[in-house]
């Protein structure tokens, strides 16, 4: 963990919905980790790294006053950053399918650069996902695009796409980053036509429910608002997650690792990384 | 074989290290988890009468050899905390931490914690960044005495008082706790501090003033326990920058009968309790101490 005030190298429109801010920050980071970002006139917010090299980047959608403040930044402006936090993704498995949904494509991008994987890029429309196409071609073994409105790639959602892909591909692990609805592995696996003998779906529902419960708690002010707790929690796997004070941050930060034991030719593990909806 | 059991008044713990208030103790689940990690007991997050969202971001950062926070006592209020406590107390010893602005409020909150099954209550008279609470009521010996007396009248469980190092009259405050019948003193809470970001020309924390914890405050905490040991005869629990067994031993030899960990849990994870316990056992075996009690305050001799 480290902290710094960094100088923005560039602010680019990633696609119709999101922006990417790039800066040099010489700290080691792994795909899937996040940082806390602050500048005056905004709250400190957690954002996943969309690039983990010495030149780092954050990719975000404007969803409130803090991301609006970030979006107004220009080249040469300063940001105060700390981190990186979180365990990052476990990339030890041999055959990995990476699934990014919407803004959830950004945090999985560093995975593609680190390991030869298969990837699904899912989004609501072509505008949101077009930029990912070249990434898939450049870095992935196989990649697929799907959109909710059919304006690019397959006309289906991420879960349906996983189902299709798994009809003729085998994976040891799925890494998924996206909205909660995309992340129910029971859905992913069962809709994929596979049964899940060890009832991980049930386990999962419990976990997701506990996340929702935390939302409620959060609303009552139970939890602290510190981001580093996240860091600590996620560094020490199994800790109950504590989230930022504000509900919308909760999704962004929730990193749940669930080991799923399934019979042959099913993924043996699924990593889930929730983003905001 | 060395014995890690300790007594703080009439509370007996199997292990000498406790989770300090504010770290991994906001929910029943996290408290249960910490009890399973080698902690002898867990002190809950400080809870007040009403739900409190705490201070806005930024309210936490790491600094050289320490942590800075200005959480502002976020908590769900004593009513909603019942569920968390009831879950936690089934798993082990929980000390209920409370904060208030008056003796009556402290007494009422302590009573609720006792009802929830807390084995002791810890009065937060030391938070450095909450207006009207914490050290603002904990640096006046008269006020301290009246708060502790009121709580003693209201509960049967032991009453511990967490004190602030942000005072030049720590010994007087310790004596006020003892005179009012307090059962133990927990020393120390964070030090009043501040961080400014030069590039922005502004304080980093939304609350501007914050509390410093972690490795860098250990010598201050050890000195505070040393001074209190000379001033009072009730048990002292040492807290502030303990990361390994040698840190814990400094507090014990200064006069603490047990200790608490906060920032170290954040930095090193819950495994820090087991590693300290192992370190203590090895040290005690090597140096021929059979119990923690044998080492308590020996640096004074």
HADDOCK unambig.tbl for C-alpha pairs under 7 A between the chains (distance, minus, plus):
assign (segid A and resid 43 and name CA) (segid B and resid 57 and name CA) 5.06 0.50 0.50
assign (segid A and resid 43 and name CA) (segid B and resid 58 and name CA) 6.26 0.50 0.50
assign (segid A and resid 44 and name CA) (segid B and resid 57 and name CA) 5.43 0.50 0.50
assign (segid A and resid 44 and name CA) (segid B and resid 58 and name CA) 5.28 0.50 0.50
assign (segid A and resid 220 and name CA) (segid B and resid 51 and name CA) 6.20 0.50 0.50
assign (segid A and resid 220 and name CA) (segid B and resid 76 and name CA) 5.25 0.50 0.50
assign (segid A and resid 221 and name CA) (segid B and resid 51 and name CA) 6.11 0.50 0.50
assign (segid A and resid 221 and name CA) (segid B and resid 52 and name CA) 5.73 0.50 0.50
assign (segid A and resid 221 and name CA) (segid B and resid 53 and name CA) 4.54 0.50 0.50
assign (segid A and resid 221 and name CA) (segid B and resid 74 and name CA) 5.86 0.50 0.50
assign (segid A and resid 221 and name CA) (segid B and resid 75 and name CA) 5.19 0.50 0.50
assign (segid A and resid 221 and name CA) (segid B and resid 76 and name CA) 4.97 0.50 0.50
assign (segid A and resid 222 and name CA) (segid B and resid 26 and name CA) 6.65 0.50 0.50
assign (segid A and resid 222 and name CA) (segid B and resid 74 and name CA) 6.39 0.50 0.50
assign (segid A and resid 222 and name CA) (segid B and resid 75 and name CA) 4.34 0.50 0.50
assign (segid A and resid 222 and name CA) (segid B and resid 76 and name CA) 4.34 0.50 0.50
assign (segid A and resid 223 and name CA) (segid B and resid 26 and name CA) 6.28 0.50 0.50
assign (segid A and resid 223 and name CA) (segid B and resid 74 and name CA) 6.61 0.50 0.50
assign (segid A and resid 223 and name CA) (segid B and resid 75 and name CA) 6.48 0.50 0.50
assign (segid A and resid 224 and name CA) (segid B and resid 71 and name CA) 6.59 0.50 0.50
assign (segid A and resid 224 and name CA) (segid B and resid 74 and name CA) 5.79 0.50 0.50
assign (segid A and resid 225 and name CA) (segid B and resid 71 and name CA) 6.86 0.50 0.50
assign (segid A and resid 226 and name CA) (segid B and resid 59 and name CA) 6.34 0.50 0.50
assign (segid A and resid 226 and name CA) (segid B and resid 60 and name CA) 5.64 0.50 0.50
assign (segid A and resid 229 and name CA) (segid B and resid 266 and name CA) 6.91 0.50 0.50
assign (segid A and resid 232 and name CA) (segid B and resid 266 and name CA) 5.39 0.50 0.50
assign (segid A and resid 232 and name CA) (segid B and resid 267 and name CA) 6.57 0.50 0.50
assign (segid A and resid 232 and name CA) (segid B and resid 269 and name CA) 6.88 0.50 0.50
assign (segid A and resid 236 and name CA) (segid B and resid 269 and name CA) 5.91 0.50 0.50
assign (segid A and resid 240 and name CA) (segid B and resid 30 and name CA) 6.17 0.50 0.50
